[in-house]
Amino acid sequence: MAGVGAGVSGQPVPFRQFIVKTHGRCNLACTYCYLYGGPDSGWRDRPAAASADVLERTAGRIAEHARAHALGDLALVLHGGEPLLAGAGTLARFTGRVRERVPAGCAVHAVVQTNGTLLTEDRLRVLTDAGVRVGISLDGGTAAHNRRRVGHAGRPSWPAAVRGARLVADRFPASYAGVLTVVDPELDPVETYESLLALRPPALDLLLPHGNWSARPPGQTGVRYGDWLCAVFDRWWAAGRRETRVRLFEECVALLLGLPAAGEALGLAPFDAVVVETDGSIEQVDSLKSAYPGAAETGLDVFRHAFDEALRHPGVAARQAGAAALAGQCRACPLLRVCGGGHYAHRYRAGHGFRNPSVYCADLQRFIRHVAGRLAGAVVPDAESLSSSLSSPSPPSPPSPREGSAP
């Protein structure tokens, strides 16, 4: 394992993000969701919900990993499908069980990533009392933005979703983790951003839709995605105050300033997330399922294997190898330290694996150079605060609906 990870010893970097599929089905049938209509149909062979045995064993394995690596904190992401189909009580009890079992001094930052349609005051109270924050997946802040997020009968999900989002913002603001949105170049960038601000998210994750060299992103021509991000960045940067955290923007600024930033979309930090499916299977993140069937599989499960065994899986090792796992074109690029080759799943090409530049290479170059231009000669407000905010405990960016498994 020499050369894997970022540690001086060359040892693998332990997992710190545990994405647990509490429910493997969804109450929505979004027209773009590749998990339930894409190349990997493995979800069909798994139970709809994680059993009590799976959850108990998962809690034990998380605690075992935290103990073995003396973790001071970890992120517990309650995921799906639509995780609230498992019941708010189940999510609360599981979170409590993880906290009971991890070593003293290990903080568990729990978040549920939901489509918002099942949020009620009673459920939010249960989650809040259990210390579980709520992240909501939306395509924007209006009904028109969310027209493709429909139920199985084709009815729009927006009325229920926006009620849930407003309920969190109005009644449970301390439990509001933020909103996750995938970039759609067909939508006006600034209007989309401002519509999301109206929902008062403390943080906003803007993610590029999953695509690769063999299955191109929707409508990709030129640098449309890069231009979209640049337009939103300018609106965010010129606001004069932090209206919301936009993690992609903060990470890009930090990396350009030479500050540490850990994210899946940018930079060379070793990836530290692992997934537990409803049957207890240990997998890599769902985004890999956009490449080909079985791409996320490890052959491991929580009943027979520790998470340390997943760290030794070749796919995980590749994602922790930094620049060594990148194509020569990426290693020679002057933007390498900031770009980091882009999202791993976006590098795939059938017959050639993942050792390729990102399918979004031109878009990322456009965006990063644009941000660098804004920084050039600018007085960056409170860089120390920016560095602190990036390292503060907050939920990671779980996979989005277009990435496959979030509702």
Secondary structure as a PSIPRED ss2 file (coil, helix, strand):
# PSIPRED VFORMAT (PSIPRED V4.0)

   1 M C   1.000  0.000  0.000
   2 A C   1.000  0.000  0.000
   3 G C   1.000  0.000  0.000
   4 V C   1.000  0.000  0.000
   5 G C   1.000  0.000  0.000
   6 A C   1.000  0.000  0.000
   7 G C   1.000  0.000  0.000
   8 V C   1.000  0.000  0.000
   9 S C   1.000  0.000  0.000
  10 G C   1.000  0.000  0.000
  11 Q C   1.000  0.000  0.000
  12 P C   1.000  0.000  0.000
  13 V C   1.000  0.000  0.000
  14 P C   1.000  0.000  0.000
  15 F C   1.000  0.000  0.000
  16 R C   1.000  0.000  0.000
  17 Q E   0.000  0.000  1.000
  18 F E   0.000  0.000  1.000
  19 I E   0.000  0.000  1.000
  20 V E   0.000  0.000  1.000
  21 K E   0.000  0.000  1.000
  22 T C   1.000  0.000  0.000
  23 H E   0.000  0.000  1.000
  24 G C   1.000  0.000  0.000
  25 R C   1.000  0.000  0.000
  26 C C   1.000  0.000  0.000
  27 N C   1.000  0.000  0.000
  28 L E   0.000  0.000  1.000
  29 A C   1.000  0.000  0.000
  30 C C   1.000  0.000  0.000
  31 T C   1.000  0.000  0.000
  32 Y C   1.000  0.000  0.000
  33 C C   1.000  0.000  0.000
  34 Y C   1.000  0.000  0.000
  35 L C   1.000  0.000  0.000
  36 Y C   1.000  0.000  0.000
  37 G C   1.000  0.000  0.000
  38 G C   1.000  0.000  0.000
  39 P C   1.000  0.000  0.000
  40 D C   1.000  0.000  0.000
  41 S C   1.000  0.000  0.000
  42 G H   0.000  1.000  0.000
  43 W H   0.000  1.000  0.000
  44 R H   0.000  1.000  0.000
  45 D H   0.000  1.000  0.000
  46 R C   1.000  0.000  0.000
  47 P C   1.000  0.000  0.000
  48 A C   1.000  0.000  0.000
  49 A E   0.000  0.000  1.000
  50 A C   1.000  0.000  0.000
  51 S C   1.000  0.000  0.000
  52 A H   0.000  1.000  0.000
  53 D H   0.000  1.000  0.000
  54 V H   0.000  1.000  0.000
  55 L H   0.000  1.000  0.000
  56 E H   0.000  1.000  0.000
  57 R H   0.000  1.000  0.000
  58 T H   0.000  1.000  0.000
  59 A H   0.000  1.000  0.000
  60 G H   0.000  1.000  0.000
  61 R H   0.000  1.000  0.000
  62 I H   0.000  1.000  0.000
  63 A H   0.000  1.000  0.000
  64 E H   0.000  1.000  0.000
  65 H H   0.000  1.000  0.000
  66 A H   0.000  1.000  0.000
  67 R H   0.000  1.000  0.000
  68 A H   0.000  1.000  0.000
  69 H C   1.000  0.000  0.000
  70 A C   1.000  0.000  0.000
  71 L C   1.000  0.000  0.000
  72 G C   1.000  0.000  0.000
  73 D E   0.000  0.000  1.000
  74 L E   0.000  0.000  1.000
  75 A E   0.000  0.000  1.000
  76 L E   0.000  0.000  1.000
  77 V E   0.000  0.000  1.000
  78 L E   0.000  0.000  1.000
  79 H E   0.000  0.000  1.000
  80 G C   1.000  0.000  0.000
  81 G C   1.000  0.000  0.000
  82 E C   1.000  0.000  0.000
  83 P H   0.000  1.000  0.000
  84 L H   0.000  1.000  0.000
  85 L H   0.000  1.000  0.000
  86 A H   0.000  1.000  0.000
  87 G C   1.000  0.000  0.000
  88 A H   0.000  1.000  0.000
  89 G H   0.000  1.000  0.000
  90 T H   0.000  1.000  0.000
  91 L H   0.000  1.000  0.000
  92 A H   0.000  1.000  0.000
  93 R H   0.000  1.000  0.000
  94 F H   0.000  1.000  0.000
  95 T H   0.000  1.000  0.000
  96 G H   0.000  1.000  0.000
  97 R H   0.000  1.000  0.000
  98 V H   0.000  1.000  0.000
  99 R H   0.000  1.000  0.000
 100 E H   0.000  1.000  0.000
 101 R H   0.000  1.000  0.000
 102 V C   1.000  0.000  0.000
 103 P C   1.000  0.000  0.000
 104 A C   1.000  0.000  0.000
 105 G C   1.000  0.000  0.000
 106 C C   1.000  0.000  0.000
 107 A E   0.000  0.000  1.000
 108 V E   0.000  0.000  1.000
 109 H E   0.000  0.000  1.000
 110 A E   0.000  0.000  1.000
 111 V E   0.000  0.000  1.000
 112 V E   0.000  0.000  1.000
 113 Q E   0.000  0.000  1.000
 114 T E   0.000  0.000  1.000
 115 N C   1.000  0.000  0.000
 116 G C   1.000  0.000  0.000
 117 T C   1.000  0.000  0.000
 118 L C   1.000  0.000  0.000
 119 L C   1.000  0.000  0.000
 120 T C   1.000  0.000  0.000
 121 E H   0.000  1.000  0.000
 122 D H   0.000  1.000  0.000
 123 R H   0.000  1.000  0.000
 124 L H   0.000  1.000  0.000
 125 R H   0.000  1.000  0.000
 126 V H   0.000  1.000  0.000
 127 L H   0.000  1.000  0.000
 128 T H   0.000  1.000  0.000
 129 D H   0.000  1.000  0.000
 130 A C   1.000  0.000  0.000
 131 G C   1.000  0.000  0.000
 132 V E   0.000  0.000  1.000
 133 R E   0.000  0.000  1.000
 134 V E   0.000  0.000  1.000
 135 G E   0.000  0.000  1.000
 136 I E   0.000  0.000  1.000
 137 S E   0.000  0.000  1.000
 138 L C   1.000  0.000  0.000
 139 D C   1.000  0.000  0.000
 140 G C   1.000  0.000  0.000
 141 G C   1.000  0.000  0.000
 142 T C   1.000  0.000  0.000
 143 A C   1.000  0.000  0.000
 144 A C   1.000  0.000  0.000
 145 H C   1.000  0.000  0.000
 146 N C   1.000  0.000  0.000
 147 R C   1.000  0.000  0.000
 148 R C   1.000  0.000  0.000
 149 R C   1.000  0.000  0.000
 150 V E   0.000  0.000  1.000
 151 G E   0.000  0.000  1.000
 152 H C   1.000  0.000  0.000
 153 A C   1.000  0.000  0.000
 154 G C   1.000  0.000  0.000
 155 R C   1.000  0.000  0.000
 156 P E   0.000  0.000  1.000
 157 S C   1.000  0.000  0.000
 158 W H   0.000  1.000  0.000
 159 P H   0.000  1.000  0.000
 160 A H   0.000  1.000  0.000
 161 A H   0.000  1.000  0.000
 162 V H   0.000  1.000  0.000
 163 R H   0.000  1.000  0.000
 164 G H   0.000  1.000  0.000
 165 A H   0.000  1.000  0.000
 166 R H   0.000  1.000  0.000
 167 L H   0.000  1.000  0.000
 168 V H   0.000  1.000  0.000
 169 A H   0.000  1.000  0.000
 170 D H   0.000  1.000  0.000
 171 R H   0.000  1.000  0.000
 172 F C   1.000  0.000  0.000
 173 P H   0.000  1.000  0.000
 174 A H   0.000  1.000  0.000
 175 S H   0.000  1.000  0.000
 176 Y E   0.000  0.000  1.000
 177 A E   0.000  0.000  1.000
 178 G E   0.000  0.000  1.000
 179 V E   0.000  0.000  1.000
 180 L E   0.000  0.000  1.000
 181 T E   0.000  0.000  1.000
 182 V E   0.000  0.000  1.000
 183 V C   1.000  0.000  0.000
 184 D C   1.000  0.000  0.000
 185 P C   1.000  0.000  0.000
 186 E C   1.000  0.000  0.000
 187 L C   1.000  0.000  0.000
 188 D C   1.000  0.000  0.000
 189 P H   0.000  1.000  0.000
 190 V H   0.000  1.000  0.000
 191 E H   0.000  1.000  0.000
 192 T H   0.000  1.000  0.000
 193 Y H   0.000  1.000  0.000
 194 E H   0.000  1.000  0.000
 195 S H   0.000  1.000  0.000
 196 L H   0.000  1.000  0.000
 197 L H   0.000  1.000  0.000
 198 A C   1.000  0.000  0.000
 199 L C   1.000  0.000  0.000
 200 R C   1.000  0.000  0.000
 201 P C   1.000  0.000  0.000
 202 P C   1.000  0.000  0.000
 203 A E   0.000  0.000  1.000
 204 L E   0.000  0.000  1.000
 205 D E   0.000  0.000  1.000
 206 L E   0.000  0.000  1.000
 207 L E   0.000  0.000  1.000
 208 L C   1.000  0.000  0.000
 209 P C   1.000  0.000  0.000
 210 H C   1.000  0.000  0.000
 211 G C   1.000  0.000  0.000
 212 N C   1.000  0.000  0.000
 213 W C   1.000  0.000  0.000
 214 S C   1.000  0.000  0.000
 215 A C   1.000  0.000  0.000
 216 R C   1.000  0.000  0.000
 217 P C   1.000  0.000  0.000
 218 P C   1.000  0.000  0.000
 219 G C   1.000  0.000  0.000
 220 Q C   1.000  0.000  0.000
 221 T C   1.000  0.000  0.000
 222 G C   1.000  0.000  0.000
 223 V C   1.000  0.000  0.000
 224 R H   0.000  1.000  0.000
 225 Y H   0.000  1.000  0.000
 226 G H   0.000  1.000  0.000
 227 D H   0.000  1.000  0.000
 228 W H   0.000  1.000  0.000
 229 L H   0.000  1.000  0.000
 230 C H   0.000  1.000  0.000
 231 A H   0.000  1.000  0.000
 232 V H   0.000  1.000  0.000
 233 F H   0.000  1.000  0.000
 234 D H   0.000  1.000  0.000
 235 R H   0.000  1.000  0.000
 236 W H   0.000  1.000  0.000
 237 W H   0.000  1.000  0.000
 238 A C   1.000  0.000  0.000
 239 A C   1.000  0.000  0.000
 240 G C   1.000  0.000  0.000
 241 R C   1.000  0.000  0.000
 242 R C   1.000  0.000  0.000
 243 E C   1.000  0.000  0.000
 244 T C   1.000  0.000  0.000
 245 R E   0.000  0.000  1.000
 246 V E   0.000  0.000  1.000
 247 R H   0.000  1.000  0.000
 248 L H   0.000  1.000  0.000
 249 F H   0.000  1.000  0.000
 250 E H   0.000  1.000  0.000
 251 E H   0.000  1.000  0.000
 252 C H   0.000  1.000  0.000
 253 V H   0.000  1.000  0.000
 254 A H   0.000  1.000  0.000
 255 L H   0.000  1.000  0.000
 256 L H   0.000  1.000  0.000
 257 L C   1.000  0.000  0.000
 258 G C   1.000  0.000  0.000
 259 L C   1.000  0.000  0.000
 260 P C   1.000  0.000  0.000
 261 A C   1.000  0.000  0.000
 262 A C   1.000  0.000  0.000
 263 G C   1.000  0.000  0.000
 264 E C   1.000  0.000  0.000
 265 A C   1.000  0.000  0.000
 266 L C   1.000  0.000  0.000
 267 G C   1.000  0.000  0.000
 268 L C   1.000  0.000  0.000
 269 A C   1.000  0.000  0.000
 270 P C   1.000  0.000  0.000
 271 F C   1.000  0.000  0.000
 272 D C   1.000  0.000  0.000
 273 A E   0.000  0.000  1.000
 274 V E   0.000  0.000  1.000
 275 V E   0.000  0.000  1.000
 276 V E   0.000  0.000  1.000
 277 E C   1.000  0.000  0.000
 278 T C   1.000  0.000  0.000
 279 D C   1.000  0.000  0.000
 280 G C   1.000  0.000  0.000
 281 S E   0.000  0.000  1.000
 282 I E   0.000  0.000  1.000
 283 E E   0.000  0.000  1.000
 284 Q C   1.000  0.000  0.000
 285 V C   1.000  0.000  0.000
 286 D H   0.000  1.000  0.000
 287 S H   0.000  1.000  0.000
 288 L H   0.000  1.000  0.000
 289 K H   0.000  1.000  0.000
 290 S H   0.000  1.000  0.000
 291 A C   1.000  0.000  0.000
 292 Y C   1.000  0.000  0.000
 293 P C   1.000  0.000  0.000
 294 G C   1.000  0.000  0.000
 295 A C   1.000  0.000  0.000
 296 A C   1.000  0.000  0.000
 297 E E   0.000  0.000  1.000
 298 T E   0.000  0.000  1.000
 299 G E   0.000  0.000  1.000
 300 L E   0.000  0.000  1.000
 301 D E   0.000  0.000  1.000
 302 V C   1.000  0.000  0.000
 303 F C   1.000  0.000  0.000
 304 R C   1.000  0.000  0.000
 305 H C   1.000  0.000  0.000
 306 A C   1.000  0.000  0.000
 307 F H   0.000  1.000  0.000
 308 D H   0.000  1.000  0.000
 309 E H   0.000  1.000  0.000
 310 A H   0.000  1.000  0.000
 311 L H   0.000  1.000  0.000
 312 R C   1.000  0.000  0.000
 313 H C   1.000  0.000  0.000
 314 P H   0.000  1.000  0.000
 315 G H   0.000  1.000  0.000
 316 V H   0.000  1.000  0.000
 317 A H   0.000  1.000  0.000
 318 A H   0.000  1.000  0.000
 319 R H   0.000  1.000  0.000
 320 Q C   1.000  0.000  0.000
 321 A C   1.000  0.000  0.000
 322 G H   0.000  1.000  0.000
 323 A H   0.000  1.000  0.000
 324 A H   0.000  1.000  0.000
 325 A H   0.000  1.000  0.000
 326 L C   1.000  0.000  0.000
 327 A C   1.000  0.000  0.000
 328 G H   0.000  1.000  0.000
 329 Q H   0.000  1.000  0.000
 330 C H   0.000  1.000  0.000
 331 R H   0.000  1.000  0.000
 332 A C   1.000  0.000  0.000
 333 C C   1.000  0.000  0.000
 334 P C   1.000  0.000  0.000
 335 L C   1.000  0.000  0.000
 336 L H   0.000  1.000  0.000
 337 R H   0.000  1.000  0.000
 338 V H   0.000  1.000  0.000
 339 C H   0.000  1.000  0.000
 340 G C   1.000  0.000  0.000
 341 G C   1.000  0.000  0.000
 342 G C   1.000  0.000  0.000
 343 H C   1.000  0.000  0.000
 344 Y H   0.000  1.000  0.000
 345 A H   0.000  1.000  0.000
 346 H H   0.000  1.000  0.000
 347 R H   0.000  1.000  0.000
 348 Y C   1.000  0.000  0.000
 349 R E   0.000  0.000  1.000
 350 A C   1.000  0.000  0.000
 351 G C   1.000  0.000  0.000
 352 H C   1.000  0.000  0.000
 353 G E   0.000  0.000  1.000
 354 F C   1.000  0.000  0.000
 355 R C   1.000  0.000  0.000
 356 N C   1.000  0.000  0.000
 357 P C   1.000  0.000  0.000
 358 S C   1.000  0.000  0.000
 359 V C   1.000  0.000  0.000
 360 Y C   1.000  0.000  0.000
 361 C H   0.000  1.000  0.000
 362 A H   0.000  1.000  0.000
 363 D H   0.000  1.000  0.000
 364 L H   0.000  1.000  0.000
 365 Q H   0.000  1.000  0.000
 366 R H   0.000  1.000  0.000
 367 F H   0.000  1.000  0.000
 368 I H   0.000  1.000  0.000
 369 R H   0.000  1.000  0.000
 370 H H   0.000  1.000  0.000
 371 V H   0.000  1.000  0.000
 372 A H   0.000  1.000  0.000
 373 G H   0.000  1.000  0.000
 374 R H   0.000  1.000  0.000
 375 L H   0.000  1.000  0.000
 376 A C   1.000  0.000  0.000
 377 G C   1.000  0.000  0.000
 378 A C   1.000  0.000  0.000
 379 V C   1.000  0.000  0.000
 380 V C   1.000  0.000  0.000
 381 P C   1.000  0.000  0.000
 382 D C   1.000  0.000  0.000
 383 A H   0.000  1.000  0.000
 384 E H   0.000  1.000  0.000
 385 S H   0.000  1.000  0.000
 386 L H   0.000  1.000  0.000
 387 S H   0.000  1.000  0.000
 388 S H   0.000  1.000  0.000
 389 S H   0.000  1.000  0.000
 390 L H   0.000  1.000  0.000
 391 S H   0.000  1.000  0.000
 392 S C   1.000  0.000  0.000
 393 P C   1.000  0.000  0.000
 394 S C   1.000  0.000  0.000
 395 P C   1.000  0.000  0.000
 396 P C   1.000  0.000  0.000
 397 S C   1.000  0.000  0.000
 398 P C   1.000  0.000  0.000
 399 P C   1.000  0.000  0.000
 400 S C   1.000  0.000  0.000
 401 P H   0.000  1.000  0.000
 402 R H   0.000  1.000  0.000
 403 E H   0.000  1.000  0.000
 404 G C   1.000  0.000  0.000
 405 S C   1.000  0.000  0.000
 406 A C   1.000  0.000  0.000
 407 P C   1.000  0.000  0.000
